[in-house]
Amino acid sequence: MENYKTIAIFTYPSEYAVLKHLLQQRNIRFVFLNETMISILPFHSNAIGGIRLNVHKEDFIIAKEIIDNLNYPSQLNIV
């Protein structure tokens, strides 16, 4: 895990569903920490520190670009 870096923190699994799919499409190495614990105890998310998205250091820049693009809803084409 020393080659992985935290790039984002989420409160609930529903917040990163689309992001997870996009990361998988680009073959980015990532792992979500605390995902199972928060699924079991969702009201303890803040106490546990949220769900941490850790990305491999070599994929960090690409993952950051994907997250930044999701922050601009005008780029999403809703049909």
DSSP file (Angstrom, degrees, kcal/mol; ACC not computed):
  #  RESIDUE AA STRUCTURE BP1 BP2  ACC     N-H-->O    O-->H-N    N-H-->O    O-->H-N    TCO  KAPPA ALPHA  PHI   PSI    X-CA   Y-CA   Z-CA
    1    1 A M    >         0   0    0      0, 0.0     3,-1.5     0, 0.0     0, 0.0   0.000 360.0 360.0 360.0  -6.5    0.0    0.0    0.0
    2    2 A E  T 3   +     0   0    0      1,-0.3     0, 0.0     3,-0.0     0, 0.0   0.709 360.0  57.3 -71.2 -16.7    3.0    2.3    0.1
    3    3 A N  T 3  S+     0   0    0     53,-0.0    54,-2.8     2,-0.0     2,-0.3   0.400  95.6  84.6 -89.4   2.6    2.7    2.8   -3.6
    4    4 A Y  E <   -A   56   0A   0     -3,-1.5     2,-0.4    52,-0.2    52,-0.2  -0.824  60.2-162.6-110.3 147.4   -0.9    4.1   -3.2
    5    5 A K  E     -A   55   0A   0     50,-2.7    50,-2.8    -2,-0.3     2,-0.4  -0.976  25.8-112.7-130.2 138.0   -2.0    7.6   -2.4
    6    6 A T  E     +A   54   0A   0     -2,-0.4    48,-0.2    48,-0.2     3,-0.1  -0.559  37.4 167.6 -72.0 127.0   -5.3    8.9   -1.2
    7    7 A I  E     +     0   0A   0     46,-3.0     2,-0.3     1,-0.4    -1,-0.2   0.649  61.5   4.5-112.5 -24.8   -7.0   11.0   -3.8
    8    8 A A  E     -A   53   0A   0     45,-1.1    45,-3.0     2,-0.0     2,-0.4  -0.991  54.8-144.5-159.0 157.0  -10.5   11.4   -2.5
    9    9 A I  E     -A   52   0A   0     -2,-0.3     2,-0.3    43,-0.2    43,-0.2  -0.997  18.8-170.3-129.2 132.3  -12.7   10.6    0.5
   10   10 A F  E     -A   51   0A   0     41,-2.8    41,-3.6    -2,-0.4    -2,-0.0  -0.849  21.4-150.3-121.0 155.9  -16.4    9.7    0.2
   11   11 A T  S    S+     0   0    0     -2,-0.3    -1,-0.1     1,-0.2    39,-0.1   0.852  82.5  21.5 -90.6 -41.4  -19.2    9.3    2.8
   12   12 A Y  S >  S-     0   0    0     39,-0.1     3,-1.7     1,-0.1     4,-0.3  -0.936  74.4-119.8-130.9 151.0  -21.4    6.7    1.0
   13   13 A P  G >  S+     0   0    0      0, 0.0     3,-1.3     0, 0.0     4,-0.3   0.796 109.1  66.4 -58.6 -29.6  -20.7    4.1   -1.7
   14   14 A S  G >  S+     0   0    0      1,-0.3     3,-0.6     2,-0.2     4,-0.3   0.736  89.3  67.8 -65.7 -20.3  -23.3    5.7   -4.0
   15   15 A E  G <  S+     0   0    0     -3,-1.7    -1,-0.3     1,-0.2     4,-0.2   0.719 108.6  33.6 -72.6 -20.7  -21.1    8.8   -4.3
   16   16 A Y  G <> S+     0   0    0     -3,-1.3     4,-2.7    -4,-0.3    -1,-0.2   0.248  80.8 109.4-121.0  14.4  -18.4    7.0   -6.2
   17   17 A A  H <> S+     0   0    0     -3,-0.6     4,-1.5    -4,-0.3    -2,-0.1   0.921  87.3  40.3 -58.5 -47.8  -20.4    4.5   -8.3
   18   18 A V  H  > S+     0   0    0     -4,-0.3     4,-2.2     1,-0.2    -1,-0.2   0.908 114.5  53.3 -68.5 -42.0  -19.7    6.3  -11.7
   19   19 A L  H  > S+     0   0    0      1,-0.2     4,-2.5     2,-0.2     5,-0.2   0.903 105.5  54.0 -60.1 -42.3  -16.2    7.2  -10.7
   20   20 A K  H  X S+     0   0    0     -4,-2.7     4,-2.0     1,-0.2    -1,-0.2   0.907 109.0  49.0 -59.0 -42.7  -15.4    3.5  -10.0
   21   21 A H  H  X S+     0   0    0     -4,-1.5     4,-2.1    -5,-0.2    -1,-0.2   0.913 110.8  49.7 -63.8 -43.4  -16.6    2.5  -13.4
   22   22 A L  H  X S+     0   0    0     -4,-2.2     4,-1.5     1,-0.2    -2,-0.2   0.883 110.2  50.5 -64.8 -39.0  -14.5    5.2  -15.1
   23   23 A L  H  <>S+     0   0    0     -4,-2.5     5,-2.4     1,-0.2    -1,-0.2   0.899 110.1  50.1 -65.9 -40.0  -11.4    4.2  -13.3
   24   24 A Q  H ><5S+     0   0    0     -4,-2.0     3,-1.3     1,-0.2    -2,-0.2   0.888 106.7  55.4 -65.0 -39.0  -11.9    0.5  -14.3
   25   25 A Q  H 3<5S+     0   0    0     -4,-2.1    -1,-0.2     1,-0.3    -2,-0.2   0.860 110.0  45.7 -61.1 -35.7  -12.4    1.5  -17.9
   26   26 A R  T 3<5S-     0   0    0     -4,-1.5    -1,-0.3    -5,-0.1    -2,-0.2   0.359 112.0-120.4 -90.3   5.6   -9.0    3.3  -17.9
   27   27 A N  T < 5 +     0   0    0     -3,-1.3     2,-0.4     1,-0.2    -3,-0.2   0.869  51.9 167.2  56.6  40.4   -7.3    0.4  -16.2
   28   28 A I      < -     0   0    0     -5,-2.4     2,-0.6    -6,-0.1    -1,-0.2  -0.713  38.0-123.9 -86.7 133.6   -6.3    2.6  -13.3
   29   29 A R        +     0   0    0     -2,-0.4    27,-2.4    27,-0.1     2,-0.3  -0.677  50.9 146.5 -79.8 119.5   -5.0    0.7  -10.2
   30   30 A F  E     -B   55   0A   0     -2,-0.6     2,-0.3    25,-0.2    25,-0.2  -0.956  30.3-162.9-148.9 164.0   -7.1    1.7   -7.2
   31   31 A V  E     -B   54   0A   0     23,-2.3    23,-3.0    -2,-0.3     2,-0.5  -0.981  16.6-137.4-150.1 141.9   -8.6    0.5   -4.0
   32   32 A F  E     -B   53   0A   0     -2,-0.3     3,-0.4    21,-0.2     2,-0.3  -0.899  20.8-152.5 -99.9 125.1  -11.4    1.8   -1.7
   33   33 A L  E    S+B   52   0A   0     19,-2.8    19,-1.5    -2,-0.5    -2,-0.0  -0.781  75.6  13.2 -97.7 142.7  -10.5    1.6    2.0
   34   34 A N  S  > S+     0   0    0     -2,-0.3     4,-2.1    17,-0.2     5,-0.2   0.528  84.9 129.1  73.4   9.8  -13.3    1.2    4.7
   35   35 A E  H  > S+     0   0    0     -3,-0.4     4,-1.4     1,-0.2     5,-0.1   0.924  73.2  41.8 -61.8 -47.2  -15.9    0.3    2.0
   36   36 A T  H  > S+     0   0    0      1,-0.2     4,-1.6     2,-0.2    -1,-0.2   0.912 112.8  53.5 -68.3 -42.9  -17.1   -2.8    3.7
   37   37 A M  H  > S+     0   0    0      1,-0.2     4,-2.6     2,-0.2    -1,-0.2   0.891 110.5  46.4 -61.0 -40.6  -17.2   -1.3    7.2
   38   38 A I  H  < S+     0   0    0     -4,-2.1    -1,-0.2     1,-0.2    -2,-0.2   0.787 106.8  58.4 -75.7 -26.6  -19.3    1.7    6.0
   39   39 A S  H  < S+     0   0    0     -4,-1.4    -1,-0.2    -5,-0.2    -2,-0.2   0.855 114.0  39.2 -66.0 -33.4  -21.7   -0.7    4.1
   40   40 A I  H  < S+     0   0    0     -4,-1.6    -2,-0.2     1,-0.2    -1,-0.2   0.887 132.5  24.3 -80.9 -42.5  -22.3   -2.4    7.5
   41   41 A L    ><  +     0   0    0     -4,-2.6     3,-1.8    -5,-0.2    -1,-0.2  -0.649  68.8 167.7-124.3  72.7  -22.4    0.8    9.6
   42   42 A P  G >  S+     0   0    0      0, 0.0     3,-1.2     0, 0.0    -1,-0.1   0.782  74.4  59.0 -62.6 -28.2  -23.3    3.7    7.3
   43   43 A F  G 3  S+     0   0    0      1,-0.3     3,-0.2     2,-0.1     4,-0.2   0.563  98.3  61.2 -79.2  -5.3  -24.0    6.1   10.2
   44   44 A H  G <>  +     0   0    0     -3,-1.8     4,-2.4     1,-0.2     5,-0.3   0.241  69.9 110.7 -99.0  12.2  -20.4    5.7   11.4
   45   45 A S  H <>>S+     0   0    0     -3,-1.2     5,-2.7     1,-0.2     4,-1.4   0.903  79.4  43.9 -56.1 -47.8  -18.9    7.0    8.2
   46   46 A N  H  45S+     0   0    0     -3,-0.2    -1,-0.2     1,-0.2    -2,-0.1   0.889 113.6  51.3 -67.3 -38.3  -17.6   10.3    9.6
   47   47 A A  H  45S+     0   0    0      1,-0.2    -1,-0.2    -4,-0.2    -2,-0.2   0.869 112.1  46.7 -66.0 -36.1  -16.2    8.5   12.8
   48   48 A I  H  <5S-     0   0    0     -4,-2.4    -1,-0.2   -14,-0.1    -2,-0.2   0.736 120.8-107.8 -77.8 -23.2  -14.4    6.0   10.7
   49   49 A G  T  <5 -     0   0    0     -4,-1.4    -3,-0.2    -5,-0.3    -4,-0.1   0.561  54.4 -92.3 105.3  12.1  -13.0    8.6    8.4
   50   50 A G      < -     0   0    0     -5,-2.7     2,-0.7    -6,-0.2   -39,-0.2  -0.067  61.1 -49.4  78.0 179.5  -15.1    7.9    5.3
   51   51 A I  E     -A   10   0A   0    -41,-3.6   -41,-2.8   -16,-0.1     2,-0.5  -0.840  59.6-149.0 -93.7 117.5  -14.3    5.7    2.3
   52   52 A R  E     -AB   9  33A   0    -19,-1.5   -19,-2.8    -2,-0.7     2,-0.8  -0.756   3.8-148.8 -95.0 128.9  -10.8    6.5    1.0
   53   53 A L  E     -AB   8  32A   0    -45,-3.0   -46,-3.0    -2,-0.5   -45,-1.1  -0.862  17.6-169.6 -94.2 112.7  -10.0    6.2   -2.6
   54   54 A N  E     -AB   6  31A   0    -23,-3.0   -23,-2.3    -2,-0.8     2,-0.4  -0.900   1.7-169.0-105.6 132.2   -6.4    5.2   -3.0
   55   55 A V  E     -AB   5  30A   0    -50,-2.8   -50,-2.7    -2,-0.5   -25,-0.2  -0.919  31.4-100.1-120.8 143.9   -4.8    5.3   -6.4
   56   56 A H  E >>  -A    4   0A   0    -27,-2.4     3,-1.5    -2,-0.4     4,-0.6  -0.344  34.9-119.6 -60.2 141.9   -1.4    3.9   -7.5
   57   57 A K  G >4 S+     0   0    0    -54,-2.8     3,-0.7     1,-0.3     4,-0.4   0.822 112.9  55.6 -56.1 -34.7    1.2    6.7   -7.7
   58   58 A E  G 34 S+     0   0    0    -55,-0.2    -1,-0.3     1,-0.2     4,-0.2   0.753 113.5  41.2 -70.9 -22.8    1.8    6.1  -11.4
   59   59 A D  G <> S+     0   0    0     -3,-1.5     4,-2.4   -30,-0.2    -1,-0.2   0.362  86.5 101.2-102.3   2.8   -1.9    6.5  -12.1
   60   60 A F  H <X S+     0   0    0     -3,-0.7     4,-2.4    -4,-0.6     5,-0.2   0.894  79.8  48.2 -59.9 -46.3   -2.5    9.5   -9.8
   61   61 A I  H  > S+     0   0    0     -4,-0.4     4,-2.0     1,-0.2    -1,-0.2   0.911 113.5  46.8 -64.8 -43.3   -2.5   12.2  -12.5
   62   62 A I  H  > S+     0   0    0     -4,-0.2     4,-1.9     2,-0.2    -1,-0.2   0.914 113.1  49.5 -64.6 -42.5   -4.9   10.4  -14.8
   63   63 A A  H  X S+     0   0    0     -4,-2.4     4,-2.3     1,-0.2    -2,-0.2   0.888 108.8  53.0 -63.8 -38.9   -7.2    9.6  -11.9
   64   64 A K  H  X S+     0   0    0     -4,-2.4     4,-2.6    -5,-0.2    -1,-0.2   0.896 107.6  51.5 -63.1 -40.6   -7.1   13.3  -10.8
   65   65 A E  H  X S+     0   0    0     -4,-2.0     4,-2.2     2,-0.2    -1,-0.2   0.898 109.1  50.6 -63.1 -40.6   -8.1   14.4  -14.3
   66   66 A I  H  X S+     0   0    0     -4,-1.9     4,-1.5     2,-0.2    -2,-0.2   0.924 112.1  46.8 -63.4 -44.6  -11.1   12.0  -14.3
   67   67 A I  H  X S+     0   0    0     -4,-2.3     4,-0.9     1,-0.2    -2,-0.2   0.915 111.6  51.1 -64.2 -43.2  -12.3   13.3  -10.9
   68   68 A D  H >< S+     0   0    0     -4,-2.6     3,-0.6     1,-0.2     4,-0.3   0.887 107.8  53.1 -62.1 -39.1  -11.8   16.9  -12.1
   69   69 A N  H >< S+     0   0    0     -4,-2.2     3,-1.1     1,-0.2     6,-0.3   0.836 104.5  55.8 -65.7 -32.3  -13.9   16.2  -15.2
   70   70 A L  H 3< S+     0   0    0     -4,-1.5    -1,-0.2     1,-0.2    -2,-0.2   0.736  96.9  65.3 -70.9 -21.2  -16.7   14.8  -13.1
   71   71 A N  T << S+     0   0    0     -4,-0.9    -1,-0.2    -3,-0.6    -2,-0.2   0.559  91.8  68.3 -77.6  -7.6  -16.8   18.1  -11.1
   72   72 A Y    X   -     0   0    0     -3,-1.1     3,-2.0    -4,-0.3     4,-0.3  -0.832  63.3-174.4-113.7  91.9  -18.0   19.9  -14.3
   73   73 A P  G >  S+     0   0    0      0, 0.0     3,-1.3     0, 0.0    -1,-0.1   0.691  76.3  74.3 -62.0 -18.6  -21.5   18.7  -15.1
   74   74 A S  G 3  S+     0   0    0      1,-0.3    -2,-0.0     3,-0.1     0, 0.0   0.741  91.3  58.0 -66.8 -19.6  -21.6   20.7  -18.3
   75   75 A Q  G <  S+     0   0    0     -3,-2.0     2,-0.4    -6,-0.3    -1,-0.3   0.594  87.1  92.1 -85.0 -10.7  -19.3   18.0  -19.8
   76   76 A L  S <  S-     0   0    0     -3,-1.3     2,-0.9    -4,-0.3    -6,-0.0  -0.717  70.5-144.6 -85.7 130.7  -21.7   15.2  -19.1
   77   77 A N        -     0   0    0     -2,-0.4     2,-0.6     2,-0.0    -3,-0.1  -0.835  15.6-168.0 -97.2 104.9  -24.0   14.4  -22.0
   78   78 A I              0   0    0     -2,-0.9    -2,-0.0     1,-0.1     0, 0.0  -0.834 360.0 360.0 -95.9 123.1  -27.4   13.4  -20.5
   79   79 A V              0   0    0     -2,-0.6    -1,-0.1     0, 0.0    -2,-0.0   0.389 360.0 360.0-105.5 360.0  -29.7   11.9  -23.1
